[in-house]
Amino acid sequence: MKAVITVTGKDSMGIIAGVAGVCAELGANIVDISQSVLQEYFAMIMLADIDKLNVDFAQFVDTLEAFGKEKGLTIHAMHEDIFNTMHHI
């Protein structure tokens, strides 16, 4: 099982490290990442393997969102199945 994680906000040092740290703490393994900085704005999408989460998925989502609020970022995590269903033609 995988999760799609998006992160947006004003660019600052350590965003990738911080989000990756939260993921690692909760048992998620980042398998792919893409990020871009447009002037002062940061955007990132990550694909994380969530088979070995040490919390339930809802708590994983809530923890990432709370970390984002603390850092002035918007972080959304969505289960891969929901993401694929939403984007299926």
N, C-alpha and C positions, 0 to 999 in steps of 0.2 A: 504494500500500500504506500502511496505517496501523497504528499501535500504540496500545493502550489502556494507560495508565500510571496506577497508583494509588499514592498516598502517604498514609501514616497515621503519627501519632505525637503527641508533646507539641508544642503550638504554640510557635513562636519566630519572631523576626523573620527574614525573608529566605528562607523555605522556597521560595516560588514562584520567586523570583529565582534561587535556587541550582539548582533542578531545571531551570528554563528555560535557564539557562546551560549546564548539562551537555548538554541536548538540542541547543542551538545549536552547541556545540563539536563534537558528533558528526554534525551535518548533519540533525537532525530539526527539522521545523517544526511548532510547536504550532498546531493549527487550532481547538481548542475546549478549554475548561477550566471546571471547576466546583469550588468549594472551600467548605468550611464549617468554622467553629470552634465546637465545643460545649464550653463552659467552657474547660478548658485543652487540649482535644484537637483536633487538626487532621486533616482528611480532604480529599483532593483526587482528582479523576479528570481525566485529560487525554487528549485524542485528538491524536496527532502523526502528521504525514505523514512517512514514513520512506523515500520514494523516493530521496532524495539522501544517505543515510547514507554517511559516509566510513569506516565500520568495518562488519564483518558484524553481523547482528542479535544473535547470541549475545554479542558483545563490548559492544554497546549495552546489553543487559540487565544484564550483569555490572558495567558501569561505573555504571549507575544504582543498582544494589543496593549497590555499594561506597560511593557517595556517601551513600546513605541510612544505612548503618552508621556512617559517619564523623559524621553529623549526628544520630544517635539516632532515625532514621526507618525505617519499613519501606516499601520501594519495590518494586513489581512492574511489569514491562512484559510485555505479551502481544501477540502478533501479532493483528491484527483478525480474520483468518480463524479462528484458534483460539477467540478470544473469541466470535465469532458461532456457531461450531459448538457450543460448550459451552452456549450460551443459546438454542439453537433447540429448539422444542417439536416 
